[in-house]
Amino acid sequence: MAAGAGNERKSAMRRIWLAAAGLGGFGAVLIGAVTDHIVTGNTQATRLMNISSQFAMYHSLGLLALVVLSERLGGLSGRLIQGAAWLFIAGIILFSGSLVTLALTPFAAAAYGAPFGGTAFMLGWLCLIGAALKARAWNL
């Protein structure tokens, strides 16, 4: 029974990651559209929005890959993949969210979220490296 509950929890977690990847991808496209059609004439805002959109898309696609890898890797590698997924989600929210907020509002303190989001992205990639180094069998 405990194994079944563990599998249900992992399945629910993967669904959350998949939904987060979809929301991140949608958000990235939306940010790009807003940049092209609404934020015109402000070079700094356009630059911030483009960076936000790119990083949200890259890490949403990375999150999709982590969903697939999480089904195939267990043990320490699987836990590192889980860590990477949550860190990517945190990074998308903190990094991309703070850049969009900074670009579209006068709330300058939003800039303080970007370093935390960038750090989350980097830690997520380090978790992926760790998972690769610790994996015993790929089963891909």
C-alpha positions as CSV (number, residue, x, y, z in Angstrom):
1,M,0.0,0.0,0.0
2,A,2.9,2.4,0.8
3,A,4.4,1.8,-2.7
4,G,1.0,2.6,-4.3
5,A,0.8,5.9,-2.3
6,G,4.3,6.7,-3.3
7,N,3.5,6.1,-7.0
8,E,0.4,8.3,-6.7
9,R,2.4,11.1,-5.1
10,K,5.0,10.9,-7.9
11,S,2.3,10.9,-10.5
12,A,0.7,13.9,-9.0
13,M,4.0,15.7,-8.8
14,R,4.7,15.0,-12.5
15,R,1.3,16.4,-13.4
16,I,2.1,19.6,-11.4
17,W,5.4,19.9,-13.3
18,L,3.7,19.3,-16.6
19,A,1.1,21.9,-15.9
20,A,3.8,24.3,-14.7
21,A,5.7,23.7,-18.0
22,G,2.6,24.5,-19.9
23,L,1.9,27.6,-17.9
24,G,5.5,28.7,-18.3
25,G,5.4,28.1,-22.0
26,F,2.1,30.0,-22.3
27,G,3.5,32.8,-20.2
28,A,6.7,33.0,-22.3
29,V,4.6,33.4,-25.5
30,L,2.3,35.9,-23.8
31,I,5.2,37.9,-22.6
32,G,6.6,37.9,-26.2
33,A,3.2,39.1,-27.6
34,V,2.9,41.8,-25.0
35,T,6.5,42.9,-25.8
36,D,5.8,43.1,-29.5
37,H,2.3,44.7,-29.4
38,I,2.2,46.8,-26.2
39,V,5.7,47.6,-24.9
40,T,6.9,49.7,-27.8
41,G,9.4,52.6,-27.6
42,N,10.8,51.6,-24.3
43,T,14.2,49.9,-25.0
44,Q,14.9,48.9,-21.4
45,A,11.4,47.4,-20.9
46,T,11.6,45.5,-24.2
47,R,15.0,44.1,-23.3
48,L,13.8,42.9,-19.9
49,M,10.6,41.4,-21.4
50,N,12.6,39.5,-24.1
51,I,15.0,38.1,-21.5
52,S,12.1,37.1,-19.3
53,S,10.3,35.4,-22.2
54,Q,13.4,33.5,-23.3
55,F,14.3,32.2,-19.9
56,A,10.7,31.2,-19.1
57,M,10.6,29.2,-22.4
58,Y,14.0,27.6,-22.0
59,H,13.2,26.4,-18.5
60,S,9.6,25.3,-19.4
61,L,11.1,23.1,-22.1
62,G,13.7,21.9,-19.5
63,L,10.9,21.1,-17.1
64,L,9.2,18.9,-19.8
65,A,12.5,16.9,-20.1
66,L,12.6,16.5,-16.3
67,V,9.1,15.1,-16.3
68,V,10.3,12.3,-18.7
69,L,13.5,11.7,-16.8
70,S,11.7,11.5,-13.5
71,E,9.8,8.5,-14.8
72,R,13.1,6.7,-15.5
73,L,15.4,7.6,-12.7
74,G,15.0,6.5,-9.1
75,G,17.1,6.8,-5.9
76,L,19.3,9.8,-5.5
77,S,19.2,10.6,-9.2
78,G,15.4,10.7,-9.1
79,R,15.5,13.0,-6.0
80,L,17.9,15.3,-7.8
81,I,15.6,15.4,-10.8
82,Q,12.7,16.4,-8.4
83,G,14.9,19.1,-7.0
84,A,15.8,20.4,-10.5
85,A,12.1,20.5,-11.4
86,W,11.1,22.6,-8.4
87,L,14.0,24.9,-8.8
88,F,13.1,25.5,-12.4
89,I,9.6,26.4,-11.4
90,A,10.9,28.7,-8.7
91,G,13.3,30.3,-11.2
92,I,10.6,30.9,-13.7
93,I,8.4,32.6,-11.1
94,L,11.2,34.6,-9.5
95,F,13.4,35.5,-12.4
96,S,10.9,36.0,-15.2
97,G,8.2,37.4,-12.9
98,S,10.6,40.0,-11.4
99,L,11.8,41.1,-14.9
100,V,8.2,41.5,-16.2
101,T,7.2,43.4,-13.0
102,L,10.3,45.6,-13.4
103,A,9.5,46.3,-17.1
104,L,5.8,47.1,-16.7
105,T,5.6,48.8,-13.3
106,P,7.4,51.5,-11.3
107,F,8.1,48.8,-8.6
108,A,11.9,48.9,-8.7
109,A,12.2,46.5,-5.7
110,A,11.0,43.7,-8.1
111,A,14.6,43.6,-9.4
112,Y,15.6,41.9,-6.1
113,G,13.8,38.7,-7.2
114,A,15.9,38.2,-10.3
115,P,19.1,37.0,-8.6
116,F,17.1,34.5,-6.5
117,G,15.4,33.2,-9.7
118,G,18.7,33.0,-11.5
119,T,20.3,31.1,-8.7
120,A,17.3,28.7,-8.7
121,F,17.9,28.1,-12.4
122,M,21.6,27.4,-11.9
123,L,21.0,25.1,-8.9
124,G,18.4,23.2,-11.0
125,W,21.0,22.6,-13.8
126,L,23.5,21.5,-11.1
127,C,20.9,19.0,-9.8
128,L,20.5,17.7,-13.4
129,I,24.3,17.2,-13.6
130,G,24.3,15.4,-10.3
131,A,21.5,13.2,-11.4
132,A,23.4,12.2,-14.5
133,L,26.6,11.5,-12.5
134,K,24.7,9.4,-10.0
135,A,22.4,7.5,-12.4
136,R,23.2,3.7,-12.4
137,A,20.9,2.7,-15.3
138,W,19.3,5.0,-17.8
139,N,16.6,2.8,-19.0
140,L,15.9,5.3,-21.8
